[in-house]
Amino acid sequence: MIDQSKKQKLEEQKARVHRRVYAEVDPNNYEFIPAKKQIDYYDNDVPQRVAVYARVSTDNIQQTSSYELQKKYYEEFVVHHPNWTLVKIYADEGISGTSLAHRDEFNLMISDCRAGKIDMIITKSVSRFARNVVDCISMVRTLAELTHPVGVFFESECIFSLKDDSQMALSFQATMAQEESHIRSRSMETSLRMRLDGGLPLTPKLLGYSHDADGKLVINPDEQSTVKLIFFMYLYGYSTTEIAEALTELGRKTYLGNVTWTSNSIVQVLRNERHCGEVLTRKTFTPNYLNHKSRKNKGDRPQSVYRNHHEAIVSRDDYIAVQHLLNNAKYGNKSILPELRVIDSGLLRGYVTINPRWAGFKASDYFQAAASLKPSAEVEDAEGYIEEDPEIHVAVEAGDFDMRGFEITRSEFFDSHRRPYVVFQDKQIKFSTDCVRKLDKNNMVEFLVNPREMKFAVRTAAKGSRHAVACSRVSNGIYYPKTISCAAYMDTLYQIFGWNSDFKYRISGTLFQKGNEAVYLFNMSNAEAFIKPYLMARAAESDAPKDEIKPLSVSGTRVRAVPQEWMSSFGNQYYLHQHIFPPVESQSENDWKIRLEGQLFETGEKIHVTGFDELKRFINQELSRGELEEKANE
């Protein structure tokens, strides 16, 4: 049933709306104020300060013609509008429109707009204004939101940015302009790949070379001696700074004709493989066509190497040797191609020396060096076969206490601060206080590794050793541990020991000492790991429920982890421990010999570097020639 009172109320409301709509306005008390007319491109009767923007992306001849034609055309275009005043023609030549970087004239024009100097911008097309959707739309909106709005007229598309219906068309055209640039970038990438795969590498001119009539690299007789002098001086032991100073003093010219050399310009010459007759393609690449920032190619793009592509100025072996030296210069290495040596007798038999300033050796090199030794005669059986794990025979004399079944308790179970140990962490090695004070003043040490037995050795270094590093510092006659940087080889050691690069490791050692000679041996199989808690949480999330991982031991901010076999024993069996670490008293002079240099192990491809005498003769010849030329000029 309809509620009559509610129906009557609704009718009254309708009647009030009807009276408001049809109410009569008293013309004597009413005035209409029209809105200010919006500026439009087509309003020729309104005075406007006009700016023109022109741009071409390259500086070749065809684009230069287009650039000049744009400027001329718009100068006349503005003159035909009597109420327009040309502020300036802003023009960028040879600049891409995919970003605002390096577009000095464009950015100056926008600044003038913000300063209120411009009413309208005219440009040929959206692609001339910008080839980046974000830049185009955001810039147009910024100009429209200024206190004194500035409109942009795109002539080819006939779009005026201050009109309400321009946004959709402008967004579409800006997208097309950006995509056109993207397609062009992909086309150039495909063209470059076809050229490289077809045996046509790009070979721009460089110091020491010119182009012949066919565009091939040929040696420039006036410049080749400079290139050769740079390589020979570096092989001889000069630093890049010293070479730069020498060339500057000699008045030798760089590729660009400058007579002032820098360390970086020397490195660029030394790093260029074309000086040894090779061509390596695609050293850099541009991953983003919008910002055009190039990146070093580290396997991101395919590469090609063309050997014997043109006549070489220096030999390939000299070039390879220089690359090794450059790669290891940051570790302080100044010698020519370090050697890998393996100790072939004595207490350290099977250990391989570690060069603290050389990063060129890989884990496989250390394994191969250790494996190059013939097994000891003691482990050969009667038929000449090698016993992998020789048995330990224990003979107990009458009256001796039989120690079979007894274990030597691990030192790690006791006070860790008063025992010799070494810590590996963050590409650094540090020995304990107890360790360095037992070495005392013999704190110059060498490192060795036995990759097959998972052992690490630290021996006192012989005088003049090139591999020696200081393991401690002295203050008031007391020796304190010193942190040793191991960036050159730490990753290799972690790989040999099968360690996690995120963990910190601590290993207890045993000291063997005779006279002034001493060596610490560390069994890396007994390494304690110290793990950051967030790494434990990550493992818990991925492998097991959280409540299954509960650290038993915490050291500082890390969780301490020990080898699994420690959970079921106190240490090594008594007689086995004696076998692993034989007492010094039981060793002969031949067993000791800890300072043996070791036998040379050749790694990788054998290279033949130019001899010392030839390097010296050529360097003297070139330096003398400079002095003679200087005297002749006087």
Order of alpha helices (4+ residues) and beta strands (2+ residues): alpha-beta-alpha-beta-alpha-beta-alpha-alpha-beta-beta-alpha-beta-beta-alpha-alpha-alpha-beta-beta-beta-beta-alpha-beta-beta-alpha-beta-beta-beta-alpha-beta-beta-beta-beta-beta-beta-alpha-beta-beta-beta-alpha-beta-beta-beta-alpha-alpha-beta-alpha
